[in-house]
Amino acid sequence: MDLTTSTSSPTTAAPEPITGSCLCGGIQYEVTGEPMKRVMCHCENCRKFTGSSFMANSFMKESQLTIKSGESLIQSFKDTKVDSGNTLERRFCRVCGSPVYVTSSRAEGFVVVPSGTMDGEAGRKWRPEVEFWCKERREYLPVVEGTQALEMD
């Protein structure tokens, strides 16, 4: 699946920037424009990174993300044991542990922003288009209606 191609339809007006932060508020960010894809990932590493049953991700161009404050609080973990074979650079707040964004060795110039850190309406209205690593989905979670479900063998 090509995550660099947008499935969103063009709009006449640019959407409002989306703001977000870590749990302690030390890191503040802004994203502009629509994500290329909205993805739920059920892989073990994403579950462990979020401490939840899945990770809800917005795939964006790196230029769409601006760290507004707290850049010095961003800690990084190089995740090399992922099923896809990519090396993921997982960035999080060193104070509160909240995930902030992720980059991949196979997608230079792109970032993954967790929707759970998005503020207000943008976070509430976030809806996935694709689900990855569905073979690892927790049994109690249903498939989200309208998503493309990928096993990712």
C-alpha positions in Angstrom: 0.0 0.0 0.0 1.4 3.4 -0.9 1.0 5.8 2.0 2.4 8.7 0.1 -0.8 9.1 -2.0 -3.7 10.9 -0.6 -7.2 9.4 -0.7 -8.8 12.6 0.5 -10.7 14.6 -2.0 -9.5 18.1 -2.8 -11.1 20.9 -1.0 -11.3 24.6 -1.9 -10.4 25.9 1.5 -7.4 24.8 3.5 -8.4 23.0 6.7 -7.6 24.7 10.0 -4.3 23.7 11.6 -4.7 20.9 14.1 -3.0 21.4 17.5 -1.8 18.7 19.8 0.3 18.0 22.8 1.8 15.4 25.1 0.0 14.6 28.4 2.0 17.1 30.5 1.6 19.9 27.9 5.4 20.4 27.7 5.4 19.5 24.0 3.0 21.5 21.8 2.7 20.8 18.0 0.7 21.9 15.0 -0.2 20.0 11.8 -1.4 21.6 8.7 -3.4 20.1 5.8 -5.1 16.7 5.6 -3.2 13.5 6.4 -2.4 11.2 3.5 -3.9 8.3 5.4 -5.5 7.6 8.8 -4.4 4.2 10.0 -5.0 2.0 13.0 -2.1 -0.3 13.7 -2.6 -3.5 15.7 1.0 -4.6 15.8 2.6 -5.5 19.1 5.2 -2.7 19.0 2.5 0.0 18.4 0.4 -1.4 21.2 3.4 -1.3 23.5 4.3 2.2 22.4 0.8 3.5 23.2 0.1 1.3 26.1 -3.3 0.5 24.4 -4.9 -2.0 22.1 -3.8 -0.3 18.9 -2.2 2.9 17.7 -4.3 5.4 15.7 -1.9 7.2 13.3 -2.1 10.0 10.8 0.5 9.7 8.1 1.7 13.2 7.1 4.5 14.9 5.2 7.2 16.0 7.6 6.7 19.6 6.4 3.1 19.4 7.8 4.3 19.0 11.4 5.7 21.9 13.4 6.8 21.5 17.0 5.7 24.8 18.6 7.3 24.3 22.0 9.1 21.7 24.1 11.4 20.3 21.4 14.1 19.7 24.1 11.7 17.4 25.9 11.4 15.0 22.9 13.2 11.6 23.6 13.7 9.1 20.9 13.7 5.3 20.7 15.0 3.4 17.7 12.7 0.5 17.2 14.4 -2.1 15.1 12.4 -5.2 15.9 9.3 -4.5 13.9 7.6 -7.1 11.7 7.7 -4.9 8.7 11.5 -4.8 8.7 11.5 -1.0 9.0 13.5 0.9 11.6 11.1 3.2 13.4 12.2 6.2 15.3 9.6 6.6 18.0 9.6 10.1 19.6 7.9 10.7 22.9 7.9 13.2 25.8 10.7 12.4 28.3 8.6 13.9 31.1 5.2 12.2 30.7 5.9 9.4 28.2 3.3 10.5 25.6 4.0 9.5 22.0 4.6 12.6 19.9 5.5 11.3 16.4 7.2 8.4 14.6 9.4 8.3 11.5 10.3 5.2 9.3 13.5 4.3 7.6 11.4 3.4 4.5 9.5 6.7 4.3 11.9 9.5 4.4 10.2 12.9 4.6 7.1 11.5 6.3 5.9 11.4 9.9 3.2 9.5 11.8 1.3 11.6 14.3 -0.8 9.7 16.9 -4.4 10.9 16.8 -4.7 10.5 20.6 -2.5 13.6 21.1 -4.6 15.8 18.9 -6.7 18.5 20.6 -10.4 19.2 20.4 -12.6 18.5 17.5 -9.8 17.1 15.3 -9.1 14.4 17.8 -12.8 13.6 18.3 -13.6 13.4 14.6 -10.5 11.3 13.6 -11.6 8.2 11.8 -9.3 5.4 10.3 -9.3 4.5 6.6 -7.0 1.5 6.9 -6.2 -1.0 9.7 -2.7 -2.7 9.7 -1.6 -5.9 11.2 -5.2 -7.1 11.7 -3.9 -10.6 12.4 -2.7 -9.2 15.8 -5.9 -7.3 16.6 -7.2 -7.9 20.1 -10.1 -10.4 19.9 -12.5 -8.1 21.6 -12.0 -5.3 19.1 -14.4 -5.3 16.1 -13.3 -4.2 12.6 -14.0 -0.6 12.1 -16.8 -0.3 9.6 -15.6 1.2 6.3 -11.9 0.5 6.8 -9.6 -1.5 4.6 -8.3 -4.3 6.8 -4.7 -5.6 6.0 -3.1 -8.7 7.6 0.4 -7.5 6.7 2.1 -10.9 6.5 
